[in-house]
Amino acid sequence: MKNTENKYGKWLIWLIYIVLLAVGVPWYWDSGDKTIWFGFPAWVMVAIIVSLILSCLTAWLLQRPWSETPEENNNQ
C-alpha cells in the first residue's frame, strides 16, 4: 500500500509544479493590462509570488526524508 501512496505522491508533486509554472509564467496576461499591485504590474507580482511558492515547495521536498527502495540481499 505504501508504494501506491508514493506513486500518487510523486504524481501530485509533479502536477503541483506544472500548475504553478503555468500560473507563474505570464503568457496568459493581456498585453494591455495596466493593473498595479504594490507599485508593480500584476503579472510581475504573480510571477514573484509563484516563484516564492515554488522555492518553498522545493526546499520542503528536499528536507523530507527520501524513500529508499530496499536492496535485495544477495548473500551467496
Secondary structure in CASP SS format (residue, H / E / C, confidence):
PFRMAT SS
TARGET T0000
AUTHOR 0000-0000-0000
METHOD secondary structure of the structure
MODEL  1
M C 1.00
K H 1.00
N H 1.00
T H 1.00
E H 1.00
N H 1.00
K H 1.00
Y H 1.00
G H 1.00
K H 1.00
W H 1.00
L H 1.00
I H 1.00
W H 1.00
L H 1.00
I H 1.00
Y H 1.00
I H 1.00
V H 1.00
L H 1.00
L H 1.00
A H 1.00
V H 1.00
G H 1.00
V C 1.00
P H 1.00
W H 1.00
Y H 1.00
W C 1.00
D C 1.00
S C 1.00
G C 1.00
D C 1.00
K C 1.00
T C 1.00
I E 1.00
W E 1.00
F C 1.00
G C 1.00
F E 1.00
P E 1.00
A H 1.00
W H 1.00
V H 1.00
M H 1.00
V H 1.00
A H 1.00
I H 1.00
I H 1.00
V H 1.00
S H 1.00
L H 1.00
I H 1.00
L H 1.00
S H 1.00
C H 1.00
L H 1.00
T H 1.00
A H 1.00
W H 1.00
L H 1.00
L H 1.00
Q H 1.00
R C 1.00
P C 1.00
W C 1.00
S C 1.00
E C 1.00
T C 1.00
P C 1.00
E C 1.00
E C 1.00
N C 1.00
N C 1.00
N C 1.00
Q C 1.00
END
